[in-house]
Amino acid sequence: MSEAYDSIRVGKLLEEVRQGVYDVPQFQRMFSRHRRWVEALMGTLWSSGRIGATLIWRPTDGSERIAGRYRRAPNSALWIVDGQQRITAVAAAFGVQPPWMSTEQWERCGGPLLQMGITNDRDGKPALARPRQHGPYVSLGTVYGASEKEIEGVLAAGNLPTETGFALQVQEKVRHILDVEVLREWLDGDLEEAYKHFINRNKKSTQIGLRPEELALSILAHSFEPLLPDYIDPMIEFAAKHDLSVTVTLHRLNHMLQRMLPQTGSGKAALSVEPAVVEDAADRLKRATDAALRYLAARGLDRDGLISSPAVLNVLVALFDRFQHSQVDDFAFRWIVHTIAGGLQFSRPSLVSSALVAVTQGGSYEDACSRLAALSPPGRPSPFPEPRIHVVSRSKRGWGAVGCLYAMASATGTAGTVRDLRDPDIAFPDRRMSLLPLCENAVRGRLIHHAFMSDATAEVIAAHHGWTRDAYDELAPDNAARAAHQLPIPPKGIKPDEVADWLAKERGPLLARTIDALLQDIGPLWDENPLPPTGRH
């Protein structure tokens, strides 16, 4: 192994990025930087600052095949061990998509949204700016690619001043950014040397180093290359596409994966874990997580806003991994209902840990269920009083425990099949149905003002200014449909601004009774004679 130093201009670095000179090794994390961070970085370059050193690895002759973080068989000569986030951010600001990412990966990372450009400030001088549809603006990438003869035309197209003085200032500012020197530390050695430097640098980092879960997964990925691209990344991508990014997080996946590894393969010992051990744990994680998400979705919990306690996923995955037949049993559902209804939101790690210990230490499935049940109060869940239905969720995105319980009651047909009022062929928990407003002044997070419906149904209700008599007449739901949605018939002549209060008075009791019927149907989790499964959930 040998080390050396040199420097490279930002402009030259961008050219080499475009040309595919660099790639990112598989043990790296994904690019993950938000707009404000990129703006701060570019602001530093704009005002004569520097962006820190990078570590570039040159594999020695005879090095084993190297897998990239974003692609399997790259042919790049140089590898970015430290500095990927900064180099990629600068490229994004200039509208350059790094060749090591596919267009789909680039869009998923938010790269196209990180472009920056130039406008004029109040004093008429060039200033950095976010992309804008209106007003004076030209992208950095456009200025970067323009010749001196073309610059006035570029500025004119962006509704910016074309005077020679302003044009010279713009060119000088962009040239200044491109002329900033970036220190490069060179590392010559094999993959093991590059990986050790990567780990050591991130352990010492005090600013933007890897989070603990990223570091742990990088260690395991060094042993088993497909871990990130074939297992972790697809689960994170699935979560992003299906509104489950709060439930399925990198932290949670790492936590669940670590519990599936033998103690000799977790923590620091993971540096020497056998690939087959990691592969087995990754396979189990994928199977159990997929099964748990399907289990939740079938019971109405198919998106973050309806899952008031995301940590139940940890417990379901552990249970389904150890006892696969539990996936077709009713116990897990009943346990979730008790957990949510009893206010055991699992916000404290100790509660999650106790539940996981119950699963892992149970001598049999029945024993594990008994241990889990003992974490909830005895008897049926407490009755659901009507005042509780009026509680407004404090979550910015979610519906809280009330919405979670209502989703489960709706999905399992507690008051009948919840069909869409416009298209009866769609029934909850079909993802085309969401909790959407029933009135114009609906309070966000207040269940009584919302019902499960498709966008088409929501358009009809909005067109009639809420659940008015005209909306009812057009949709014409029968009694069974109204009962399933807890929707009373609107009185004739009700005004749009009266719908919210009328729903609170008339629909509130119906919603409370529906949720209480679910809790009564679930029954106790533990006593001397537990209720048999109903077979309906």
Legacy VTK file of the C-alpha trace (Angstrom):
# vtk DataFile Version 3.0
C-alpha trace
ASCII
DATASET POLYDATA
POINTS 537 float
0.000 0.000 0.000
1.221 3.507 -0.760
-0.224 6.976 -0.285
0.411 10.280 -2.079
-1.267 13.656 -2.481
-2.072 16.073 -5.265
-4.831 18.533 -6.107
-7.305 18.827 -8.938
-9.466 21.705 -10.110
-13.227 21.311 -9.672
-13.616 21.831 -13.417
-11.159 19.057 -14.231
-12.835 16.828 -11.629
-16.219 17.363 -13.306
-14.714 16.465 -16.686
-13.305 13.235 -15.270
-16.649 12.415 -13.660
-18.372 12.897 -17.022
-15.799 10.677 -18.720
-16.404 7.797 -16.310
-12.932 7.897 -14.763
-14.343 7.289 -11.266
-16.703 4.835 -9.634
-17.890 4.103 -6.091
-16.963 0.798 -4.389
-19.738 -1.499 -3.218
-19.115 -0.949 0.489
-20.048 2.737 0.162
-23.436 4.148 1.114
-25.907 5.545 -1.400
-25.715 9.215 -2.275
-27.982 10.965 0.201
-27.863 14.729 0.433
-30.734 17.203 0.616
-30.991 20.506 -1.194
-29.940 22.703 1.742
-26.744 20.721 2.211
-25.893 21.068 -1.478
-26.700 24.764 -1.390
-24.383 25.233 1.589
-21.598 23.328 -0.169
-21.958 25.379 -3.364
-22.179 28.556 -1.312
-18.784 27.698 0.125
-17.334 27.268 -3.365
-19.031 30.466 -4.557
-17.426 32.483 -1.758
-13.824 31.324 -2.093
-14.044 28.350 0.266
-12.869 24.754 -0.080
-14.733 21.468 0.173
-12.271 19.174 1.918
-10.028 16.379 0.752
-11.017 13.214 -1.057
-9.508 9.738 -0.927
-9.099 8.074 -4.329
-8.133 4.427 -4.591
-6.037 3.015 -7.440
-6.323 -0.782 -7.329
-2.983 -2.531 -7.612
-2.311 -4.970 -10.444
-3.905 -8.303 -9.776
-6.625 -6.877 -7.533
-9.734 -9.025 -7.369
-12.858 -8.072 -9.296
-14.348 -4.931 -7.810
-18.092 -4.422 -7.535
-19.533 -0.925 -7.708
-22.106 0.472 -5.306
-24.519 1.240 -8.130
-23.481 -1.206 -10.857
-22.052 -4.689 -10.878
-19.223 -4.623 -13.428
-17.772 -1.130 -13.808
-14.605 -0.541 -15.801
-13.413 2.647 -14.105
-9.763 3.046 -13.199
-10.266 5.073 -10.006
-12.530 4.592 -7.006
-13.893 7.191 -4.599
-13.342 5.892 -1.068
-13.996 9.204 0.685
-15.710 12.224 -0.862
-18.536 10.576 -2.832
-21.199 12.805 -1.272
-19.320 16.043 -2.046
-18.228 15.081 -5.559
-21.721 13.890 -6.460
-23.306 17.011 -4.949
-21.103 19.343 -6.996
-21.870 17.318 -10.124
-25.595 17.531 -9.350
-25.395 21.304 -8.875
-23.926 21.559 -12.385
-26.564 19.208 -13.801
-24.103 16.367 -14.327
-25.386 12.830 -13.761
-22.483 10.630 -12.615
-22.024 7.707 -15.041
-21.819 5.283 -12.131
-25.563 5.781 -11.556
-28.396 4.800 -13.864
-31.030 7.410 -14.649
-33.485 5.619 -12.354
-30.982 5.593 -9.481
-30.138 9.252 -10.088
-33.787 10.256 -9.951
-34.376 8.133 -6.850
-31.499 9.926 -5.109
-33.031 13.273 -6.053
-30.075 14.244 -8.247
-32.032 16.196 -10.906
-33.616 18.313 -8.158
-30.235 19.479 -6.868
-29.285 21.578 -9.877
-28.371 25.169 -9.133
-28.044 28.273 -11.211
-27.490 32.004 -11.254
-29.841 34.932 -10.867
-29.248 38.587 -10.049
-29.581 39.965 -6.534
-31.048 43.300 -5.449
-27.772 45.024 -6.254
-27.787 43.593 -9.753
-24.907 41.223 -9.084
-24.802 37.478 -9.896
-26.073 35.226 -7.088
-26.541 31.486 -6.636
-30.146 30.342 -6.871
-32.418 27.329 -6.950
-34.090 26.458 -10.250
-37.106 28.641 -10.963
-39.808 28.646 -13.619
-40.302 32.394 -13.620
-37.935 35.297 -13.250
-34.279 35.679 -14.196
-32.341 32.414 -13.973
-29.780 30.353 -15.863
-28.415 26.994 -14.730
-24.775 26.525 -13.758
-24.555 23.701 -16.269
-25.653 25.990 -19.092
-23.083 28.646 -18.182
-20.459 25.918 -17.701
-21.000 24.671 -21.240
-21.213 28.099 -22.926
-18.350 29.735 -24.766
-17.472 33.420 -24.343
-19.340 34.186 -27.560
-22.435 32.329 -26.374
-22.681 33.749 -22.847
-24.753 36.819 -23.755
-27.295 34.661 -25.569
-27.452 32.283 -22.582
-28.097 35.184 -20.209
-30.741 36.650 -22.508
-32.548 33.304 -22.662
-32.638 33.328 -18.858
-33.995 36.914 -18.708
-30.750 38.107 -17.132
-28.844 41.274 -17.994
-26.642 40.919 -21.058
-24.409 43.888 -20.374
-20.728 43.098 -20.680
-20.072 43.858 -17.022
-22.706 41.432 -15.737
-21.692 38.744 -18.224
-18.065 39.054 -17.116
-19.095 38.768 -13.460
-21.082 35.596 -14.195
-18.189 34.028 -16.076
-15.761 35.030 -13.364
-17.927 33.493 -10.609
-18.362 30.205 -12.462
-14.695 30.151 -13.405
-13.831 30.717 -9.753
-15.847 27.658 -8.720
-14.251 25.544 -11.432
-10.762 26.703 -10.418
-11.105 25.720 -6.752
-8.457 23.125 -5.931
-9.643 19.870 -4.342
-7.021 17.943 -2.399
-6.788 14.305 -3.496
-5.227 11.693 -1.290
-4.178 8.668 -3.327
-4.329 5.129 -2.049
-2.590 2.322 -3.925
-3.470 -1.148 -2.684
-5.964 -3.959 -2.804
-9.672 -4.009 -1.921
-8.963 -4.866 1.708
-6.754 -1.806 2.116
-9.359 0.448 0.532
-12.047 -0.963 2.788
-9.982 -0.474 5.955
-9.361 3.155 5.066
-13.068 3.632 4.408
-14.006 2.193 7.804
-11.345 4.133 9.698
-12.279 7.440 8.117
-15.957 7.033 8.897
-15.289 5.979 12.468
-13.307 9.185 12.994
-15.708 11.455 11.133
-17.410 14.146 13.212
-19.534 15.685 10.459
-21.062 13.673 7.630
-19.686 10.196 8.221
-21.803 7.093 7.970
-24.593 6.602 10.457
-24.127 3.532 12.678
-26.527 1.437 10.594
-24.787 2.450 7.361
-21.420 1.494 8.797
-22.740 -1.841 10.074
-24.262 -2.699 6.695
-21.092 -1.632 4.872
-19.093 -4.040 7.032
-21.425 -6.897 6.167
-21.500 -5.900 2.490
-17.728 -6.248 2.390
-18.224 -9.908 3.253
-21.306 -10.496 1.088
-21.317 -8.156 -1.931
-24.986 -8.565 -2.975
-26.265 -7.457 0.456
-26.828 -3.807 -0.453
-27.780 -3.937 -4.170
-29.842 -7.153 -4.035
-31.416 -7.035 -0.590
-31.299 -3.724 1.296
-31.640 -1.291 -1.617
-34.710 -3.012 -3.149
-36.492 -2.987 0.223
-35.755 0.718 0.705
-36.900 1.424 -2.867
-40.109 -0.568 -2.355
-40.807 1.397 0.810
-40.294 4.712 -0.983
-42.693 3.726 -3.787
-45.388 2.470 -1.409
-45.368 5.219 1.224
-43.615 3.028 3.796
-40.380 4.988 4.263
-41.086 5.637 7.956
-41.844 1.988 8.650
-39.101 0.414 6.522
-35.940 2.369 7.321
-32.278 1.547 6.962
-31.985 1.628 10.741
-34.816 -0.863 11.163
-33.536 -3.219 8.459
-30.079 -3.219 9.990
-31.504 -3.862 13.464
-33.537 -6.819 12.194
-30.626 -8.183 10.172
-28.216 -7.970 13.106
-30.604 -10.045 15.234
-30.595 -12.761 12.568
-26.826 -13.074 12.648
-25.085 -15.295 15.187
-23.388 -13.299 17.928
-20.073 -14.186 16.332
-21.180 -12.360 13.187
-22.471 -9.083 14.582
-20.803 -5.934 15.858
-17.033 -5.814 15.411
-16.966 -9.558 14.736
-18.816 -8.857 11.463
-15.475 -7.861 9.935
-14.604 -11.549 9.653
-18.044 -13.110 9.193
-18.369 -15.708 6.461
-20.299 -14.661 3.314
-22.648 -17.661 3.624
-23.685 -16.506 7.107
-24.573 -13.018 5.874
-26.360 -14.440 2.837
-28.505 -16.701 5.021
-29.455 -13.792 7.293
-30.188 -11.551 4.280
-32.440 -14.204 2.730
-34.332 -14.593 5.982
-34.668 -10.822 6.392
-36.112 -10.434 2.907
-38.575 -13.324 3.280
-39.791 -12.284 6.717
-40.017 -8.567 5.877
-41.973 -9.243 2.688
-44.316 -11.535 4.619
-44.781 -8.995 7.417
-45.606 -6.162 5.001
-48.122 -8.379 3.183
-49.647 -9.358 6.529
-50.019 -5.720 7.571
-51.375 -4.648 4.172
-54.057 -7.331 4.204
-55.244 -5.877 7.511
-55.387 -2.273 6.331
-51.914 -1.146 7.415
-50.388 -0.645 3.985
-48.851 2.832 4.360
-47.007 4.872 6.957
-49.925 7.112 7.833
-51.995 4.143 9.020
-49.210 2.415 10.983
-49.146 4.312 14.257
-46.416 2.105 15.735
-43.855 1.199 13.032
-41.818 -0.881 15.476
-44.434 -3.638 15.275
-42.629 -4.549 12.048
-39.558 -5.575 14.058
-41.650 -7.965 16.109
-43.574 -9.388 13.149
-40.350 -10.040 11.227
-38.817 -11.833 14.203
-41.991 -13.883 14.708
-42.408 -14.788 11.023
-38.725 -15.628 10.680
-38.730 -18.034 13.608
-42.213 -19.498 13.173
-43.224 -19.307 9.516
-46.671 -20.770 10.131
-47.450 -17.693 12.268
-47.982 -15.830 8.977
-51.320 -17.597 8.490
-52.362 -17.456 12.140
-54.573 -14.850 13.790
-52.420 -14.212 16.842
-50.145 -11.564 15.342
-53.132 -9.466 14.246
-54.798 -9.720 17.639
-51.519 -8.776 19.306
-51.196 -5.684 17.070
-54.737 -4.589 17.938
-54.021 -4.983 21.659
-50.749 -3.103 21.278
-52.340 -0.134 19.502
-55.552 -0.057 21.556
-53.609 -0.313 24.811
-51.413 2.648 23.966
-48.264 0.499 23.808
-46.805 2.588 21.004
-43.376 0.998 21.304
-41.773 4.437 21.347
-39.407 3.174 24.034
-36.694 0.743 22.894
-37.225 -1.297 26.067
-40.735 -2.322 24.937
-39.495 -3.416 21.530
-36.649 -5.297 23.166
-39.041 -7.072 25.563
-41.241 -8.168 22.660
-38.257 -9.438 20.665
-36.964 -11.336 23.684
-40.407 -12.917 24.055
-40.233 -14.150 20.461
-36.656 -15.406 20.544
-36.764 -17.054 23.968
-40.066 -18.846 23.537
-39.463 -22.570 23.469
-42.278 -23.046 20.956
-44.697 -20.927 18.957
-47.296 -21.262 21.696
-44.747 -20.241 24.315
-43.633 -17.231 22.257
-47.256 -16.142 21.840
-47.852 -16.468 25.577
-44.783 -14.344 26.326
-45.885 -11.683 23.838
-49.428 -11.702 25.183
-48.160 -11.167 28.711
-46.809 -7.770 27.647
-50.407 -6.567 27.183
-52.986 -6.105 29.947
-55.238 -9.121 30.572
-58.735 -9.349 29.129
-60.157 -7.727 26.034
-58.885 -4.293 25.003
-60.505 -1.495 26.959
-63.821 -0.290 25.501
-63.454 2.498 22.958
-65.336 5.587 24.223
-66.812 8.068 21.789
-64.713 11.062 23.003
-61.609 9.249 21.806
-62.844 9.373 18.200
-62.635 13.170 18.302
-58.933 13.187 19.177
-56.891 14.817 16.426
-53.681 13.012 15.572
-50.608 15.090 16.388
-48.614 13.331 13.686
-47.835 15.465 10.645
-48.449 12.566 8.275
-50.296 9.889 10.196
-53.682 9.189 11.722
-52.463 7.999 15.101
-53.840 5.057 17.032
-57.462 5.919 16.186
-56.796 5.861 12.447
-54.746 2.684 12.784
-57.572 0.879 14.614
-60.141 2.161 12.134
-58.057 0.947 9.189
-57.889 -2.535 10.708
-61.634 -2.514 11.432
-62.339 -1.432 7.846
-59.997 -3.961 6.268
-61.408 -6.872 8.237
-65.047 -5.992 7.576
-66.069 -5.229 11.147
-69.047 -3.235 9.848
-69.168 -4.826 6.417
-67.040 -4.650 3.292
-65.774 -1.104 2.772
-66.395 -0.559 -0.936
-65.658 2.611 -2.836
-68.806 4.695 -3.200
-68.089 5.508 -6.846
-66.684 2.141 -7.929
-68.015 -0.766 -5.807
-65.496 -3.125 -7.445
-62.802 -1.412 -5.371
-62.783 -2.387 -1.714
-60.450 -1.452 1.117
-57.612 -2.332 1.699
-57.119 -1.669 -2.004
-54.375 0.970 -2.207
-56.546 3.050 -4.519
-58.575 3.981 -1.440
-57.269 6.504 1.076
-58.669 8.541 3.947
-59.868 11.630 2.083
-61.989 14.618 3.204
-65.748 14.508 3.594
-66.054 18.264 4.085
-64.441 21.457 2.882
-63.085 22.488 6.279
-61.829 19.027 7.247
-59.339 19.060 10.122
-56.188 17.192 9.192
-55.783 14.109 11.352
-59.430 14.130 12.522
-60.981 10.819 11.469
-64.631 11.913 11.572
-63.945 14.310 8.686
-62.489 11.598 6.434
-63.487 8.279 4.876
-61.799 5.623 2.778
-62.452 6.433 -0.872
-60.869 6.596 -4.298
-59.773 9.845 -5.915
-62.809 9.641 -8.186
-65.165 9.520 -5.198
-63.285 12.366 -3.539
-63.770 14.485 -6.679
-67.531 13.949 -6.557
-67.712 14.891 -2.873
-65.492 17.940 -3.407
-67.611 19.043 -6.371
-70.644 19.113 -4.042
-68.668 20.892 -1.298
-68.609 17.896 1.014
-70.890 15.036 2.078
-73.997 17.018 1.267
-77.363 15.740 0.083
-76.316 16.365 -3.527
-73.173 14.229 -3.071
-75.271 11.495 -1.494
-77.795 11.614 -4.323
-75.133 11.368 -7.014
-73.200 8.503 -5.387
-76.393 6.777 -4.181
-74.797 4.304 -1.728
-77.049 1.574 -0.369
-77.515 0.965 3.342
-74.770 -1.660 3.504
-72.236 0.697 1.918
-73.163 3.547 4.257
-72.972 1.263 7.281
-69.518 0.038 6.290
-68.332 3.667 6.011
-70.330 4.874 9.043
-71.951 7.498 6.818
-75.377 8.847 7.821
-77.687 10.283 5.173
-77.125 14.054 4.936
-80.248 16.085 5.683
-81.743 18.104 2.867
-80.600 21.662 2.809
-77.415 21.128 4.818
-74.896 23.831 3.949
-71.245 23.030 3.140
-69.992 24.925 6.199
-72.295 22.852 8.408
-71.064 19.427 7.244
-68.036 19.211 9.567
-70.035 19.789 12.762
-72.852 17.534 11.542
-70.358 14.712 10.886
-68.905 15.118 14.369
-72.336 14.784 15.920
-73.826 12.057 13.730
-70.819 10.048 12.508
-68.686 10.164 15.654
-70.773 7.615 17.602
-70.887 5.279 14.580
-67.105 5.299 14.214
-66.580 4.702 17.928
-68.987 1.737 17.899
-67.212 0.229 14.881
-63.792 0.384 16.526
-65.205 -0.961 19.777
-66.777 -3.848 17.848
-63.313 -4.712 16.508
-61.865 -4.692 20.024
-64.703 -6.846 21.329
-64.272 -9.263 18.434
-60.520 -9.524 19.100
-61.136 -10.513 22.710
-58.447 -11.159 25.341
-54.946 -12.242 24.439
-54.474 -14.135 27.613
-56.564 -15.627 30.397
-57.394 -19.149 31.474
-59.704 -19.667 28.473
-58.500 -17.506 25.561
-60.960 -16.879 22.775
-60.433 -19.043 19.691
-59.486 -17.278 16.457
-62.487 -15.933 14.601
-60.977 -16.881 11.247
-62.119 -13.569 9.846
-58.922 -11.558 10.161
LINES 1 538
537 0 1 2 3 4 5 6 7 8 9 10 11 12 13 14 15 16 17 18 19 20 21 22 23 24 25 26 27 28 29 30 31 32 33 34 35 36 37 38 39 40 41 42 43 44 45 46 47 48 49 50 51 52 53 54 55 56 57 58 59 60 61 62 63 64 65 66 67 68 69 70 71 72 73 74 75 76 77 78 79 80 81 82 83 84 85 86 87 88 89 90 91 92 93 94 95 96 97 98 99 100 101 102 103 104 105 106 107 108 109 110 111 112 113 114 115 116 117 118 119 120 121 122 123 124 125 126 127 128 129 130 131 132 133 134 135 136 137 138 139 140 141 142 143 144 145 146 147 148 149 150 151 152 153 154 155 156 157 158 159 160 161 162 163 164 165 166 167 168 169 170 171 172 173 174 175 176 177 178 179 180 181 182 183 184 185 186 187 188 189 190 191 192 193 194 195 196 197 198 199 200 201 202 203 204 205 206 207 208 209 210 211 212 213 214 215 216 217 218 219 220 221 222 223 224 225 226 227 228 229 230 231 232 233 234 235 236 237 238 239 240 241 242 243 244 245 246 247 248 249 250 251 252 253 254 255 256 257 258 259 260 261 262 263 264 265 266 267 268 269 270 271 272 273 274 275 276 277 278 279 280 281 282 283 284 285 286 287 288 289 290 291 292 293 294 295 296 297 298 299 300 301 302 303 304 305 306 307 308 309 310 311 312 313 314 315 316 317 318 319 320 321 322 323 324 325 326 327 328 329 330 331 332 333 334 335 336 337 338 339 340 341 342 343 344 345 346 347 348 349 350 351 352 353 354 355 356 357 358 359 360 361 362 363 364 365 366 367 368 369 370 371 372 373 374 375 376 377 378 379 380 381 382 383 384 385 386 387 388 389 390 391 392 393 394 395 396 397 398 399 400 401 402 403 404 405 406 407 408 409 410 411 412 413 414 415 416 417 418 419 420 421 422 423 424 425 426 427 428 429 430 431 432 433 434 435 436 437 438 439 440 441 442 443 444 445 446 447 448 449 450 451 452 453 454 455 456 457 458 459 460 461 462 463 464 465 466 467 468 469 470 471 472 473 474 475 476 477 478 479 480 481 482 483 484 485 486 487 488 489 490 491 492 493 494 495 496 497 498 499 500 501 502 503 504 505 506 507 508 509 510 511 512 513 514 515 516 517 518 519 520 521 522 523 524 525 526 527 528 529 530 531 532 533 534 535 536
